Amino acid sequence: MVIEPFAATGDAPSWIHGHGAKLADDGKTIVVSGGELRHGSDRTMAENIDTWSLNVATAAWERMRVLDWQRWTMLRKQSGWTAFEWEMESS
């Protein structure tokens, strides 16, 4: 088995792991949900609360369920003498 790049368009999830994926009843759409997302190199992992689908026939991603909840992330901030400063940011 060989894994190769697959160019796709649309609203794809960011880097995701620990998720579930299943083939939809139409036989050409993969539905992705659960797991954790990473939104950039300086951010922590966040629970994936949305659902995406990838139509393999058209190579198009679609965000099926959008839960636009306000969520917060606590990040340890390294600065000065105090090693226990924290930053809070909205995800």
C-alpha positions in Angstrom: 0.0 0.0 0.0 1.3 3.5 -0.9 0.0 6.7 0.5 0.1 9.6 -2.0 -0.9 13.3 -1.9 -4.5 14.0 -2.8 -5.2 17.6 -4.0 -8.6 18.7 -2.8 -10.6 21.9 -2.6 -13.1 23.4 -0.2 -13.3 23.9 3.6 -11.0 21.2 4.9 -10.1 20.6 8.6 -6.7 21.7 9.8 -4.3 19.0 11.0 -6.4 16.4 12.7 -5.7 13.2 14.6 -7.5 10.6 16.7 -10.6 11.2 14.6 -13.1 8.8 13.1 -13.9 8.4 9.4 -16.6 6.4 7.7 -17.8 6.0 4.2 -21.2 7.5 3.7 -24.2 5.6 2.2 -23.6 7.3 -1.2 -20.3 5.3 -1.5 -18.3 8.4 -2.5 -18.1 10.6 0.6 -15.9 10.1 3.6 -17.3 11.7 6.8 -14.7 12.8 9.4 -15.6 13.7 13.0 -14.1 13.6 16.5 -10.4 13.7 17.4 -8.3 16.8 18.0 -7.3 19.7 15.7 -4.2 21.8 15.7 -4.7 25.4 14.4 -1.0 26.4 14.0 2.5 25.7 15.3 2.0 27.9 18.4 -1.3 26.5 19.6 -2.3 23.5 21.6 -4.6 20.8 20.4 -8.3 21.4 20.6 -11.2 19.0 20.6 -12.8 18.7 17.1 -16.5 19.5 17.6 -17.3 19.9 13.9 -17.9 17.4 11.2 -16.4 17.4 7.7 -17.0 15.4 4.5 -14.7 14.7 1.6 -16.3 13.8 -1.7 -13.7 11.6 -3.3 -15.3 11.8 -6.7 -15.1 15.6 -6.8 -12.1 16.0 -4.4 -14.2 18.6 -2.5 -14.2 19.1 1.3 -17.4 20.4 3.0 -17.9 21.4 6.6 -21.1 19.7 7.5 -21.6 20.7 11.1 -20.3 24.0 12.5 -20.6 24.5 16.2 -19.3 28.0 16.5 -18.8 27.9 20.3 -16.5 30.2 22.1 -13.6 28.2 23.5 -10.5 29.2 25.5 -7.0 27.8 25.6 -4.5 28.2 28.4 -0.9 28.5 27.2 2.2 28.5 29.4 4.2 31.7 28.7 8.0 31.6 29.1 9.3 35.0 30.0 11.6 36.6 32.5 12.2 35.0 35.9 8.7 33.7 36.4 8.2 30.3 34.8 4.6 30.1 35.8 3.0 32.9 33.7 0.0 31.9 31.6 -1.7 33.4 28.6 -5.4 32.8 27.8 -6.6 33.1 24.2 -9.8 32.4 22.4 -9.8 29.4 20.0 
